[in-house]
């Protein structure tokens, strides 16, 4: 049975809190990125591109970890480990949803970065189905 996100820490994935996303480099070293994320009730989702380092890493090795620390209480956190399932379906819409949650802008392209950048990238959603969920020991 796969672990679920406990109700006690679900708010950390429902709020616009920056997370640390870890992938594995080709040489085996971990690579961290600060990302926007959300939770759809079954998977934790991270928006990125196939061309980014984390995108290339996940295509070669799908093992990933996401760490979210409560900005109001740094002793409260959740770590989600699993394997990345990558999809392009709905990726731009998901990115715009996250853009609205994390910023005051409606669209990522031509809102956060120049619209011309969109033609140079392949947007993807990394879906993480939890294989292991670790919580802080205090809460």
C-alpha positions as CSV (number, residue, x, y, z in Angstrom):
1,X,0.0,0.0,0.0
2,X,1.4,3.4,-1.0
3,X,1.6,6.1,1.6
4,X,-0.7,9.1,1.4
5,X,-0.2,12.7,2.3
6,X,-1.5,13.0,5.9
7,X,-4.1,15.6,6.6
8,X,-1.8,17.2,9.3
9,X,0.6,18.3,6.6
10,X,-1.5,18.6,3.5
11,X,-1.7,22.4,3.8
12,X,2.0,22.6,3.0
13,X,1.2,21.3,-0.5
14,X,-2.1,23.2,-0.9
15,X,-0.5,26.6,-0.1
16,X,1.9,28.4,-2.4
17,X,5.1,27.5,-0.5
18,X,8.3,27.1,-2.4
19,X,9.7,23.6,-2.2
20,X,13.1,21.9,-2.7
21,X,12.9,19.4,-5.5
22,X,15.8,16.8,-5.8
23,X,16.7,14.8,-8.9
24,X,19.7,12.7,-9.7
25,X,22.4,13.9,-12.0
26,X,24.0,11.5,-14.6
27,X,27.0,11.2,-12.3
28,X,24.8,10.1,-9.4
29,X,25.0,13.4,-7.5
30,X,21.8,15.0,-6.2
31,X,20.6,18.2,-7.9
32,X,18.3,20.5,-6.0
33,X,15.9,23.1,-7.5
34,X,13.5,25.5,-5.8
35,X,10.1,24.9,-7.4
36,X,6.4,25.6,-7.3
37,X,4.2,22.6,-6.5
38,X,0.7,21.5,-5.7
39,X,-1.2,18.3,-4.8
40,X,-4.1,16.9,-6.8
41,X,-5.2,14.4,-4.1
42,X,-3.1,11.5,-5.5
43,X,0.1,13.0,-6.8
44,X,2.4,15.9,-5.9
45,X,2.9,18.0,-9.1
46,X,5.9,20.1,-10.2
47,X,5.9,22.2,-13.3
48,X,9.1,22.3,-15.4
49,X,10.5,21.7,-18.9
50,X,12.1,18.7,-20.6
51,X,15.1,20.9,-21.4
52,X,15.9,22.0,-17.8
53,X,18.5,20.0,-15.8
54,X,15.8,18.5,-13.6
55,X,13.8,17.6,-16.7
56,X,16.7,15.8,-18.2
57,X,17.6,14.2,-14.9
58,X,14.0,12.8,-14.5
59,X,14.0,11.4,-18.0
60,X,17.2,9.4,-17.2
61,X,16.3,8.5,-13.6
62,X,12.8,9.1,-12.3
63,X,13.7,8.9,-8.6
64,X,12.9,12.2,-7.0
65,X,12.3,13.9,-3.6
66,X,10.3,17.0,-2.7
67,X,10.8,18.8,0.6
68,X,8.4,21.5,1.8
69,X,9.2,23.5,4.9
70,X,6.5,25.5,6.7
71,X,7.6,29.2,6.4
72,X,5.7,30.0,9.6
73,X,7.3,27.1,11.6
74,X,10.6,25.8,10.1
75,X,10.4,22.8,12.4
76,X,7.3,21.6,10.5
77,X,8.0,19.9,7.2
78,X,7.1,17.1,4.8
79,X,9.3,15.1,2.5
80,X,7.8,13.1,-0.4
81,X,9.8,10.5,-2.2
82,X,8.8,8.7,-5.3
83,X,9.3,8.2,-9.0
84,X,8.4,11.0,-11.5
85,X,5.8,10.4,-14.1
86,X,6.2,13.0,-16.8
87,X,3.4,14.3,-19.0
88,X,3.0,17.2,-21.4
89,X,-0.8,16.9,-21.2
90,X,-2.2,20.0,-19.4
91,X,1.3,21.3,-18.6
92,X,0.8,24.9,-19.7
93,X,-2.5,25.1,-17.9
94,X,-1.0,23.7,-14.8
95,X,1.9,26.2,-15.0
96,X,-0.6,29.1,-15.3
97,X,-2.6,27.7,-12.3
98,X,0.7,27.7,-10.3
99,X,1.5,31.2,-11.6
100,X,-1.8,32.5,-10.2
101,X,-1.2,30.8,-6.9
102,X,2.4,31.9,-6.4
103,X,2.2,35.4,-8.0
104,X,-0.3,38.1,-8.9
105,X,0.0,37.2,-12.6
106,X,-2.4,35.2,-14.7
107,X,0.1,33.7,-17.1
108,X,3.6,32.4,-16.9
109,X,4.5,33.3,-20.5
110,X,4.2,37.1,-21.0
111,X,3.5,37.4,-17.3
112,X,6.6,36.1,-15.6
113,X,8.9,35.6,-18.6
114,X,8.8,36.8,-22.2
115,X,6.3,35.0,-24.4
116,X,9.0,34.1,-27.0
117,X,10.5,31.7,-24.5
118,X,7.5,29.4,-24.8
119,X,8.6,28.3,-28.3
120,X,12.0,27.2,-26.9
121,X,10.7,24.9,-24.2
122,X,8.6,21.8,-23.8
123,X,6.5,22.2,-20.7
124,X,5.9,19.1,-18.6
125,X,4.3,18.2,-15.3
126,X,6.2,15.9,-13.0
127,X,3.7,13.8,-11.1
128,X,5.1,12.2,-7.9
129,X,3.0,9.3,-6.5
130,X,4.4,9.0,-3.0
131,X,6.4,5.9,-2.2
132,X,7.6,7.3,1.1
133,X,6.3,10.3,3.1
134,X,8.4,11.6,6.0
135,X,7.2,14.2,8.5
136,X,8.9,16.3,11.1
137,X,9.1,14.5,14.5
138,X,7.7,17.4,16.5
139,X,4.2,17.8,14.9
